[in-house]
């Protein structure tokens, strides 16, 4: 508070909520103010002492404004000294009294009183004697500053470092950090009002995914064509390898929004064959769209104490999508995937809201998108066949002109078929691992299916060539004569 002796009659002045145009600040005065005469409109209404308003403005300026330099910097001075330059230096920002009036939406008279209080509070005799400017000097200029997310960035770096070098398993510190980053993220939107958490499944624009698998031998390819629901869906736990969003042994479903992106993600060799299938999403799912994070936008009042941290978080979130989707070299995957695996586990099991998957940019296809469905949403429904059905696979036939490639699947059904029942091939996964697992007990998987393979969508792509896009950087080479220096 400011003493009456230092500021004359300013401490006796009050300002009412009707004389403050900034909505949040006006509502705060109306809620917490007392009846009193307003020095600026003359009415008796809910109001605050002008010194209290000055304190609120001072706090808001500390968080959201910066005093601009009152002298040109070295580059600007060089431009001013250049006779051929038309550069003219103007101080950035607005005069402090105008900045105060605009921020709080108060009259110029009220802003001048606030400035007088703050200038007295921040005055510095030594600076004044040297002609140096202090905070809230009457001739100072201010402008809004962007959010500073360095604290968030540092916490994230520590989170990544601790997983890689200290503890492989989740810590409470890591959980608390991720809760601050991703908690209530479904309440945030982008500048164009896109949601960060999107709906997927029946009746939405996001009702299917593509998935690919590489084959270099004909027999495994035929098995996959015979039962694509088992061979092209998410791998069972025993053969689930670690990936960007899953640890070893955790079965998830990696898919793509386009078939070409799915093909690129499996990195097929020339001469290989890639089966691509479309999987329909059969139940409602909620996915975090990392591609929208770079446009996340937060609005609010600078007089709301929580806005500063919200803006800092939003600034940090704009970088998270790129962090989680950045390319990782094969030799570094084991370590560099630890943070993204931890994030996926947290979003699937601990975050509020709980999520079913993540949409993220493809590291292999510029502009393409991948989707990972977490374990609880990764089950593919088994295709139902009649009892006794025999499935035959053909990859082509000989003609007069030679071998003609033509893939087909024939289902031979007994003349007297029973009711449709799932066919369980207990050895179906034997070709997926070096040592076939024990017979799988299918009934122990109580997850609700979220995907169904669309049999008429399956295609086999023969890899004839691979196109690599590069950015060329020439290497400059120099030769110079060494000289001895005498001291």
C-alpha positions in Angstrom: 0.0 0.0 0.0 1.1 3.6 -0.6 1.2 6.1 2.3 -0.9 9.2 2.1 2.1 11.3 2.9 3.9 10.1 -0.3 1.0 10.5 -2.7 -1.2 13.3 -1.4 -4.8 12.5 -1.7 -4.4 9.5 -4.0 -4.9 7.0 -1.2 -8.4 8.4 -0.7 -9.4 8.0 -4.3 -11.6 5.0 -5.3 -12.6 3.6 -8.6 -15.8 1.7 -9.3 -16.3 -1.4 -11.4 -18.3 0.6 -13.9 -15.2 2.8 -14.7 -13.1 -0.3 -15.5 -13.8 -1.7 -18.9 -11.6 -4.8 -18.7 -14.2 -7.6 -18.0 -12.2 -9.7 -15.5 -10.9 -6.8 -13.5 -14.4 -5.1 -13.4 -16.0 -8.3 -12.2 -13.3 -8.7 -9.5 -14.1 -5.2 -8.2 -17.8 -5.9 -8.3 -17.3 -9.1 -6.3 -14.7 -7.9 -3.7 -15.2 -4.1 -3.6 -17.0 -2.0 -1.1 -19.5 0.7 -1.6 -17.8 4.1 -2.0 -17.7 7.2 -4.0 -15.9 6.8 -7.4 -13.4 9.6 -8.0 -13.8 9.2 -11.8 -17.6 9.1 -12.4 -18.9 10.5 -9.1 -21.3 7.6 -8.4 -21.5 5.6 -5.3 -20.9 2.0 -6.2 -18.8 -1.1 -5.5 -15.3 0.1 -5.8 -11.6 -0.3 -4.8 -9.0 2.2 -3.7 -7.0 3.4 -6.7 -3.8 2.1 -4.9 -5.3 -1.4 -4.9 -6.0 -1.1 -8.7 -2.4 0.0 -9.1 -1.1 -3.2 -7.4 -3.2 -5.4 -9.7 -1.9 -3.5 -12.7 1.7 -3.8 -11.5 1.3 -7.6 -11.1 -0.2 -7.9 -14.6 2.6 -5.8 -16.1 5.3 -7.9 -14.4 3.8 -11.0 -16.0 2.7 -9.8 -19.4 4.5 -6.6 -20.3 8.1 -5.5 -20.8 9.7 -2.0 -20.7 11.3 -1.4 -24.1 14.9 0.0 -24.5 15.1 3.7 -24.6 18.2 3.7 -26.8 19.0 2.0 -30.1 21.0 -1.2 -30.0 24.4 -1.6 -31.8 22.8 -2.8 -35.0 20.3 0.0 -35.0 23.1 2.5 -34.4 25.1 1.2 -37.3 22.0 1.6 -39.5 21.5 5.2 -38.3 25.2 5.9 -39.1 24.9 4.5 -42.6 24.5 7.6 -44.9 22.9 5.4 -47.6 20.3 4.0 -45.2 16.8 5.5 -44.8 16.5 3.7 -41.4 14.8 5.8 -38.7 14.7 4.6 -35.1 11.5 4.7 -33.1 11.1 3.3 -29.7 9.0 0.2 -29.6 5.8 -0.1 -27.6 3.4 2.5 -26.2 3.8 5.3 -23.6 3.3 3.7 -20.2 0.3 5.8 -19.4 -1.4 4.6 -22.6 -0.4 1.0 -22.0 -2.0 1.2 -18.5 -5.2 2.8 -19.8 -5.5 0.2 -22.6 -4.7 -2.8 -20.5 -7.3 -2.0 -17.8 -9.6 -0.1 -20.1 -9.7 2.9 -17.7 -9.8 6.6 -18.4 -6.6 8.6 -18.9 -7.2 10.4 -15.6 -7.3 7.1 -13.7 -4.3 5.8 -15.7 -2.3 8.9 -14.7 -3.1 8.3 -11.0 -2.1 4.7 -11.3 1.2 5.7 -13.0 1.9 8.3 -10.3 1.6 5.6 -7.6 3.8 3.1 -9.5 6.4 5.7 -10.5 6.8 6.7 -6.9 7.0 3.1 -5.8 9.8 2.2 -8.3 11.6 5.5 -8.3 15.4 5.3 -7.9 17.3 8.4 -6.8 20.7 7.2 -8.2 19.2 6.3 -11.6 17.4 9.6 -11.7 20.6 11.5 -10.9 22.3 9.7 -13.8 19.3 10.2 -16.1 18.6 6.5 -16.3 15.0 5.3 -16.7 13.3 3.2 -14.0 10.3 0.9 -14.1 7.1 2.9 -14.6 9.0 6.2 -15.3 6.5 8.6 -16.8 8.4 8.7 -20.1 8.9 4.9 -20.4 7.4 2.7 -23.0 5.9 -0.8 -22.6 4.8 -3.6 -24.9 3.2 -7.0 -24.4 5.7 -9.9 -24.2 5.3 -13.5 -25.3 5.1 -16.3 -22.8 8.4 -17.8 -21.4 8.2 -21.6 -21.5 11.8 -22.2 -20.5 10.7 -23.7 -17.2 8.5 -26.2 -19.0 11.2 -27.0 -21.5 13.7 -27.6 -18.7 11.3 -29.9 -16.8 10.7 -31.9 -20.0 14.5 -32.3 -20.6 14.8 -33.5 -17.0 11.9 -36.0 -17.6 13.7 -37.4 -20.7 17.1 -37.5 -19.0 15.8 -39.3 -16.0 14.1 -42.0 -18.0 17.3 -42.6 -20.1 19.9 -42.4 -17.3 18.3 -42.9 -13.9 15.1 -45.0 -13.9 13.4 -46.9 -16.6 10.1 -47.1 -14.6 7.7 -44.4 -14.0 8.3 -42.0 -11.1 5.9 -39.9 -9.3 7.8 -36.8 -10.4 7.4 -37.8 -14.0 3.7 -38.5 -13.5 3.2 -35.1 -11.9 5.0 -33.4 -14.8 3.0 -35.2 -17.4 -0.3 -34.4 -15.6 0.6 -30.7 -15.7 1.4 -31.0 -19.4 -1.5 -33.1 -20.6 -4.2 -32.7 -17.9 -7.6 -31.4 -19.2 -6.1 -31.1 -22.6 -9.5 -31.8 -24.1 -10.5 -28.4 -23.0 -7.9 -26.7 -25.2 -8.5 -25.6 -28.9 -6.4 -24.2 -31.7 -6.7 -20.7 -33.1 -9.3 -21.9 -35.6 -11.2 -23.7 -32.8 -10.1 -27.3 -33.7 -10.2 -29.6 -30.8 -6.9 -31.2 -29.5 -8.8 -34.4 -28.6 -10.7 -35.7 -31.6 -13.4 -38.3 -31.9 -12.9 -41.4 -34.0 -15.1 -44.3 -34.9 -18.5 -44.8 -36.5 -20.2 -41.6 -37.7 -17.0 -39.5 -37.6 -14.6 -38.4 -40.3 -12.0 -40.5 -38.6 -13.5 -44.0 -39.1 -10.7 -46.1 -40.5 -6.9 -46.6 -40.6 -4.5 -48.3 -42.9 -1.9 -50.8 -41.8 1.0 -52.4 -43.7 3.3 -55.4 -43.3 6.4 -56.4 -45.3 6.9 -59.9 -46.6 10.0 -61.3 -48.3 8.8 -64.9 -48.7 5.6 -66.3 -50.3 4.4 -68.7 -47.5 4.1 -66.0 -44.8 2.4 -63.7 -47.3 -0.2 -66.4 -48.1 -0.9 -67.0 -44.4 -1.5 -63.3 -44.0 -3.9 -63.2 -46.9 -5.7 -66.3 -45.5 -6.2 -64.6 -42.1 -5.5 -60.9 -42.4 -7.4 -60.2 -39.1 -4.7 -62.2 -37.3 -1.6 -61.4 -39.3 -2.1 -57.7 -40.2 -3.6 -56.5 -37.0 -1.7 -55.7 -33.8 0.8 -58.3 -32.9 0.2 -60.5 -29.8 2.1 -59.8 -26.7 4.7 -62.5 -27.2 6.0 -61.0 -30.5 5.2 -57.3 -29.8 8.4 -55.3 -30.4 9.2 -52.0 -28.8 8.1 -49.0 -30.9 7.8 -45.2 -30.7 4.7 -45.5 -28.5 5.0 -48.9 -26.8 7.4 -50.9 -24.8 8.5 -54.4 -25.6 5.7 -56.9 -25.0 2.9 -54.2 -25.0 0.6 -54.8 -28.0 -0.7 -51.6 -29.7 -2.0 -50.9 -33.1 0.1 -48.6 -35.4 -1.8 -47.4 -38.4 -1.8 -44.5 -40.8 -4.4 -42.2 -42.3 -3.3 -43.1 -45.9 -2.1 -46.3 -47.5 1.1 -44.7 -48.9 2.0 -43.5 -45.4 1.5 -47.0 -44.0 3.8 -48.4 -46.7 6.5 -45.8 -46.0 6.4 -46.5 -42.3 7.4 -50.2 -42.7 10.5 -49.2 -44.7 10.1 -52.0 -47.3 13.2 -53.1 -49.2 13.3 -53.3 -53.0 12.0 -56.7 -54.1 9.8 -57.0 -51.0 6.1 -57.3 -50.9 3.8 -55.2 -48.7 0.3 -56.1 -47.8 -1.9 -53.1 -47.0 -5.3 -53.4 -45.4 -7.9 -50.9 -44.3 -9.3 -51.4 -40.8 -12.6 -49.8 -39.8 -12.9 -48.3 -36.3 -15.9 -50.1 -34.9 -16.5 -48.2 -31.6 -16.1 -44.6 -30.4 -12.5 -43.6 -29.5 -10.8 -40.4 -28.3 -7.4 -39.5 -29.8 -4.9 -36.8 -28.9 -4.1 -35.0 -32.1 -0.4 -34.0 -31.7 -0.5 -32.3 -35.1 -2.9 -29.7 -33.7 -0.7 -28.8 -30.8 1.4 -26.3 -32.8 -1.7 -24.2 -33.2 -3.0 -24.4 -29.6 -4.3 -21.0 -28.4 -5.2 -19.7 -25.0 -7.0 -16.5 -24.3 -7.9 -14.8 -21.0 -7.4 -11.7 -18.9 -3.9 -10.5 -18.0 -5.4 -9.8 -14.6 -6.2 -13.5 -14.1 -3.3 -14.8 -12.1 -3.6 -18.2 -13.8 -3.2 -16.9 -17.3 0.6 -16.6 -17.2 1.1 -20.3 -16.6 -1.6 -21.2 -19.1 0.2 -19.2 -21.8 3.5 -20.7 -20.9 2.0 -24.2 -21.0 0.4 -23.5 -24.4 3.8 -22.2 -25.7 5.4 -25.4 -24.6 2.7 -27.6 -26.0 3.4 -26.2 -29.5 6.7 -28.0 -29.4 5.5 -31.3 -27.9 4.2 -32.7 -31.2 7.5 -32.2 -33.0 9.4 -33.7 -30.0 7.3 -36.9 -30.0 7.4 -37.3 -33.8 11.0 -36.4 -34.6 12.9 -39.0 -36.6 15.0 -41.4 -34.6 17.9 -43.4 -36.0 17.4 -47.2 -35.8 20.5 -47.6 -33.5 19.0 -45.0 -31.1 15.4 -46.3 -30.9 15.9 -48.3 -27.7 16.8 -45.2 -25.7 15.2 -42.4 -27.6 11.8 -44.1 -27.6 11.7 -44.2 -23.8 10.1 -40.8 -23.3 7.4 -41.2 -25.9 6.6 -44.7 -24.6 6.2 -43.2 -21.1 3.9 -40.5 -22.4 1.7 -43.1 -24.2 1.5 -45.2 -21.1 0.5 -42.2 -19.0 -2.2 -41.0 -21.5 -3.6 -44.5 -21.7 -3.8 -45.2 -18.0 -3.3 -42.2 -15.7 -4.2 -38.9 -17.5 -7.5 -37.1 -17.2 -9.0 -37.4 -19.7 -8.1 -41.0 -20.4 -7.3 -41.4 -24.1 -7.4 -44.3 -26.6 -4.6 -43.2 -28.9 -2.5 -40.5 -30.5 -2.4 -38.9 -33.9 1.2 -37.8 -34.8 3.1 -36.7 -37.9 4.9 -39.4 -39.9 8.6 -39.4 -39.6 8.9 -41.2 -43.0 6.4 -39.2 -45.1 6.3 -35.4 -45.1 2.7 -34.3 -44.3 1.5 -37.8 -43.5 -0.1 -38.8 -40.3 0.2 -41.9 -38.1 -2.1 -43.2 -35.4 -1.3 -45.4 -32.5 -4.1 -47.0 -30.6 -3.2 -48.0 -27.1 -3.4 -51.6 -25.9 -6.9 -51.3 -24.6 -8.1 -50.0 -28.0 -5.9 -52.1 -30.2 -7.9 -55.4 -30.5 -9.0 -56.4 -34.0 -12.2 -58.4 -34.3 -11.7 -62.0 -35.6 -13.2 -62.7 -38.9 -16.1 -65.2 -38.7 -16.0 -68.3 -41.0 -18.4 -71.2 -41.4 -17.3 -74.5 -39.7 -15.1 -76.6 -41.9 -14.2 -73.8 -44.4 -11.1 -74.3 -46.5 -9.2 -71.2 -47.6 -7.0 -71.4 -50.7 -4.6 -68.6 -51.8 -3.5 -68.0 -55.3 -0.8 -65.6 -56.3 -1.1 -65.9 -60.0 -1.1 -68.4 -62.9 0.9 -69.3 -66.0 -0.3 -68.0 -69.3 1.0 -68.1 -72.9 2.8 -64.9 -72.1 4.4 -66.2 -68.9 3.5 -65.9 -65.2 0.7 -63.4 -64.6 0.4 -62.0 -61.1 -3.1 -62.2 -59.7 -3.9 -62.5 -56.0 -7.1 -64.3 -55.0 -8.6 -65.9 -51.9 -11.1 -68.8 -52.3 -13.2 -70.0 -49.4 -14.5 -73.6 -49.9 -17.6 -74.1 -47.7 -19.0 -77.5 -46.8 -22.4 -78.2 -48.4 -24.0 -78.5 -44.9 -22.4 -75.7 -42.9 -23.1 -75.2 -39.3 -23.7 -71.8 -37.7 -20.9 -69.3 -38.2 -18.2 -69.8 -35.6 -14.7 -68.2 -35.4 -11.9 -70.4 -36.6 -9.1 -70.5 -34.1 -5.7 -71.5 -35.6 -3.6 -72.0 -32.5 -0.4 -72.1 -34.5 -1.3 -69.0 -36.5 1.5 -67.0 -34.9 4.1 -69.6 -35.4 5.6 -67.9 -38.5 5.9 -64.6 -36.6 8.7 -65.6 -34.2 11.7 -67.8 -34.2 10.3 -70.2 -31.6 6.5 -70.7 -31.8 4.7 -69.8 -28.6 2.6 -72.2 -26.6 -0.9 -72.6 -27.9 -2.7 -69.3 -27.4 -5.8 -69.2 -25.2 -7.9 -66.7 -27.2 -10.6 -66.5 -24.6 -8.3 -64.8 -22.0 -8.4 -61.5 -24.0 -11.3 -59.7 -22.6 -10.7 -56.4 -24.4 -13.5 -55.0 -26.5 -12.6 -55.1 -30.2 -12.1 -51.6 -31.7 -11.1 -52.5 -35.2 -12.3 -54.8 -38.1 -10.3 -55.6 -41.2 -12.1 -54.7 -44.4 -11.4 -57.8 -46.5 -12.2 -56.1 -49.8 -9.6 -53.4 -49.2 -6.5 -55.7 -49.1 -3.8 -55.1 -51.7 -0.3 -56.5 -52.2 2.3 -53.9 -53.3 5.4 -55.1 -55.0 8.3 -52.8 -54.2 10.1 -52.0 -57.4 12.1 -49.0 -56.2 12.5 -46.6 -53.3 12.6 -42.9 -53.8 14.6 -40.9 -51.2 14.2 -37.2 -50.8 17.3 -35.4 -49.5 18.5 -31.9 -48.6 21.9 -31.5 -50.2 24.6 -29.6 -48.3 27.9 -29.1 -50.1 31.1 -29.6 -48.2 33.6 -26.7 -48.5 37.3 -27.5 -48.4 40.1 -25.0 -47.6 43.9 -25.0 -47.6 46.0 -22.4 -46.0 49.6 -21.9 -45.0 50.5 -22.1 -41.4 52.5 -19.2 -39.9 54.5 -19.2 -36.7 53.6 -16.4 -34.3 56.5 -14.8 -32.4 55.7 -13.4 -29.0 
